[in-house]
Amino acid sequence: MMTDIQKMTSQDFQPYLGQNFNIALTEGSCALELLEASTLGTGARDGGAFSLLWQGPTTPALQQGTYEIEQPHLSGPF
């Protein structure tokens, strides 16, 4: 069963702090470590508003945008 990202909260990511997620790029993928998952308020969606802080390699330099991510223990991609 796939995870419903519309209902996810920062708490859903807490068990994965310090773990790597793969981010899909145009050419290949890149591993990012999840450093922080913070609640930002109620928000309009079921899961409320939250922020995720990532750390990755210096190359490739990722531009601000939306990326598909995968983590082996979550049903994704997101």
C-alpha positions as CSV (number, residue, x, y, z in Angstrom):
1,M,0.0,0.0,0.0
2,M,1.3,3.4,-0.9
3,T,1.7,6.2,1.7
4,D,-0.9,9.0,1.3
5,I,1.4,12.1,1.3
6,Q,-1.6,14.3,1.8
7,K,-2.0,13.0,5.3
8,M,1.7,12.8,6.3
9,T,3.0,14.9,9.2
10,S,6.4,15.7,10.5
11,Q,5.9,12.8,13.0
12,D,5.9,10.4,10.1
13,F,9.5,11.4,9.3
14,Q,10.8,11.4,12.9
15,P,11.9,7.7,12.8
16,Y,13.9,8.4,9.7
17,L,16.1,11.2,11.1
18,G,19.7,10.5,10.2
19,Q,18.7,8.1,7.4
20,N,19.3,8.5,3.7
21,F,16.5,9.1,1.2
22,N,17.2,8.8,-2.6
23,I,16.2,11.7,-4.7
24,A,15.4,11.1,-8.4
25,L,17.3,13.4,-10.8
26,T,17.1,13.8,-14.6
27,E,20.2,11.6,-14.8
28,G,20.3,9.1,-12.0
29,S,19.8,9.7,-8.3
30,C,21.4,11.3,-5.2
31,A,21.3,10.3,-1.5
32,L,20.2,13.0,1.0
33,E,20.3,12.6,4.8
34,L,17.2,13.7,6.7
35,L,18.4,16.0,9.4
36,E,15.2,17.6,10.8
37,A,11.4,17.3,10.6
38,S,9.6,20.2,12.1
39,T,5.9,21.1,12.5
40,L,5.0,24.5,11.2
41,G,1.4,25.0,12.2
42,T,-2.0,23.6,11.2
43,G,-2.0,24.2,7.5
44,A,-4.9,23.6,5.2
45,R,-4.2,19.9,4.4
46,D,-5.0,17.0,6.7
47,G,-1.3,16.5,7.7
48,G,-0.8,20.1,8.6
49,A,2.3,22.1,7.6
50,F,5.8,20.8,8.2
51,S,9.3,21.3,7.1
52,L,12.1,18.8,6.3
53,L,15.8,19.7,6.4
54,W,18.1,17.6,4.2
55,Q,21.9,17.4,3.8
56,G,23.6,16.0,0.7
57,P,26.7,16.1,-1.4
58,T,28.0,19.4,-2.8
59,T,27.5,18.0,-6.3
60,P,25.2,17.9,-8.0
61,A,23.9,21.3,-6.8
62,L,20.2,20.9,-6.5
63,Q,18.0,23.9,-7.5
64,Q,15.0,24.8,-5.5
65,G,12.1,22.8,-6.7
66,T,10.0,19.6,-6.3
67,Y,11.8,16.3,-6.4
68,E,10.6,12.7,-6.1
69,I,12.1,11.0,-3.1
70,E,12.3,7.4,-1.9
71,Q,13.1,5.7,1.3
72,P,13.1,1.9,1.6
73,H,11.0,1.7,4.7
74,L,8.2,4.1,3.5
75,S,5.8,3.3,0.7
76,G,6.7,5.9,-1.9
77,P,7.9,7.5,-4.0
78,F,6.7,10.9,-2.8
